[in-house]
Amino acid sequence: MEYKDLKGDIITDKISIYNCDCMELLKQTPDNYYSLSLVDPPYGIGAGMGVGLHSKRKFQKAAKDWDKQTPTAEYWQELFRVSKNQIVCGANYFMEHLYSTKSFVCWVKNNPAPNFAEAEYIWTSFDVNGKIYDSKKQIQHQIMWEGGSIHPTQKPVALYKWILENYANPGDKILDTHLGSMSIAIACHDYGFELTGCELDEEYYKKGIERVKNHVSQQRLFDI
Ligand SMILES: C[S@@+](CC[C@H](N)C(=O)[O-])C[C@H]1O[C@@H](n2cnc3c(N)ncnc32)[C@H](O)[C@@H]1O
């Protein structure tokens, strides 16, 4: 769909990305327009500085305050209004806005340091059994295979691909309201899904767009 007065980039005929507040995009979206919202909003824990020692060192000069607060109740109402199904990363930070569900994904992180979280809880609206995503068992999981990190809370493309394999159907229209590094755009492009997304921060937006464009153009070279 076309969003009025939002600054954005059409990366391919299936990937449209906007540099805006997600509420602006949500307000213009009709009811149940998206098949699936797959979102990773701010957890309200100050992760704009980076999480973990390496990430803190890398991102401390560019510390940002986007992770001070979690999204408002209005955001959650809009998210459930515009999409038929929802998947929410970091769900333990948003429980008051979600409902009881059969289907959580437990992402087993296998982090090296003892003070890191061992798992992340991903809430889904699907009526299927809970699943485990164990990064150690996923051959494609290594972040260095994805060109390094450009965002303090960047999720692996491999995780998004696994989620799409398990929860999306061909032809689904996907929405991500908080794109960050745009790993999800790479996963959606590789798997042929339509994605609409937005990112508020201009610096993350520019870096993410560059990352996705590079990926798409490298793949085109590969296809020749
Ligand atoms: C947890 S991060 C997303 C990380 C992403 N999943 C990834 O793999 O890189 C949340 C992102 O939401 C952005 N953000 C915060 N408030 C926003 C808003 N109101 N609208 C759109 N983006 C927002 C932040 O700048 C940040 O990049």
The ligand as a Gaussian input file, in Angstrom:
#p B3LYP/6-31G(d) Opt

LIG

0 1
 C       15.113000      -3.338000      19.612000
 S       15.549000      -2.295000      18.287000
 C       15.199000      -3.302000      16.855000
 C       16.366000      -4.182000      16.493000
 C       16.097000      -4.984000      15.232000
 N       15.189000      -6.078000      15.485000
 C       17.368000      -5.525000      14.630000
 O       17.463000      -6.743000      14.368000
 O       18.293000      -4.731000      14.409000
 C       14.267000      -1.110000      18.281000
 C       14.411000      -0.013000      17.215000
 O       13.214000       0.758000      17.228000
 C       13.534000       2.096000      16.880000
 N       12.404000       2.924000      17.349000
 C       12.158000       3.376000      18.613000
 N       10.993000       4.033000      18.672000
 C       10.454000       3.981000      17.420000
 C        9.245000       4.449000      16.848000
 N        8.361000       5.137000      17.594000
 N        9.003000       4.210000      15.552000
 C        9.899000       3.521000      14.794000
 N       11.088000       3.057000      15.276000
 C       11.357000       3.271000      16.570000
 C       14.853000       2.343000      17.573000
 O       15.560000       3.410000      16.973000
 C       15.543000       0.980000      17.405000
 O       16.372000       0.982000      16.278000

